[in-house]
């Protein structure tokens, strides 16, 4: 996952959420400014995990960010699953069945 690209996606999602929240009178203009400022203050991020950690932290202070955090967690989970499945497929093609099973077992442990 390209971290810079993902940060840009998160920025756009955050702007949309702020606009929707303002229109629905869920937050004040001052709260919207604080949220935007708090997000900008956590930038730049060094990695995708850093982005997730910072979104989690922001979500604790700003409930509007929780949806973005959950969406990003889901993306990360799907990316990990895809990577593991590709690795398993490649190992099976090479006849390394036990290693593929080991990857499957580690996926199962991570999921629990």
VEXKE-554212 format. One line per 10 residues: number of its first residue (from 1); their letters; for each residue y, z, x of C-alpha. Coordinates in steps of 0.05 Angstrom, whole numbers. Last residue first. Layout:
// VEXKE-554212
NUM> a> Y/Z/X | ...
// end
This chain:
// VEXKE-554212
112> xxxxxxxxxx> -292/329/-168 | -269/259/-152 | -267/271/-78 | -340/294/-78 | -361/231/-117 | -325/186/-68 | -359/222/-10 | -426/210/-43 | -411/136/-52 | -391/130/21
102> xxxxxxxxxx> -457/164/41 | -495/116/-5 | -462/58/32 | -483/89/98 | -554/96/73 | -555/23/51 | -533/-7/117 | -563/-76/103 | -500/-112/127 | -486/-136/57
92> xxxxxxxxxx> -495/-64/33 | -444/-41/84 | -393/-93/61 | -403/-74/-12 | -396/0/4 | -331/-13/42 | -304/-54/-15 | -322/2/-63 | -287/53/-19 | -224/11/-14
82> xxxxxxxxxx> -223/-1/-89 | -233/73/-103 | -177/93/-54 | -130/41/-86 | -147/66/-156 | -133/138/-135 | -67/119/-103 | -45/81/-165 | -64/140/-209 | -25/188/-164
72> xxxxxxxxxx> 35/141/-169 | 33/141/-245 | 27/217/-245 | 87/224/-199 | 128/175/-241 | 111/214/-304 | 130/280/-271 | 198/254/-249 | 230/267/-317 | 209/340/-313
62> xxxxxxxxxx> 260/351/-257 | 250/413/-215 | 174/412/-209 | 175/337/-213 | 218/334/-150 | 164/371/-112 | 110/325/-137 | 153/264/-122 | 163/290/-51 | 89/301/-41
52> xxxxxxxxxx> 72/233/-68 | 124/199/-23 | 98/237/38 | 28/214/20 | 53/142/18 | 82/151/87 | 146/169/125 | 193/175/66 | 267/162/72 | 290/191/26
42> xxxxxxxxxx> 285/261/-3 | 361/264/-12 | 361/201/-54 | 316/235/-105 | 359/297/-108 | 421/253/-118 | 390/214/-175 | 367/279/-208 | 434/312/-198 | 471/252/-227
32> xxxxxxxxxx> 425/251/-288 | 435/326/-297 | 511/317/-295 | 507/260/-345 | 467/305/-391 | 393/300/-405 | 351/288/-466 | 409/254/-503 | 363/196/-522 | 409/146/-487
22> xxxxxxxxxx> 413/192/-426 | 338/200/-422 | 327/125/-428 | 378/112/-373 | 348/165/-327 | 278/139/-340 | 298/68/-324 | 334/91/-260 | 271/130/-240 | 226/70/-252
12> xxxxxxxxxx> 271/26/-209 | 272/77/-153 | 197/85/-157 | 187/10/-150 | 233/9/-90 | 194/67/-59 | 130/28/-71 | 157/-32/-33 | 177/12/26 | 109/46/26
2> xx> 68/-19/27 | 0/0/0
// end
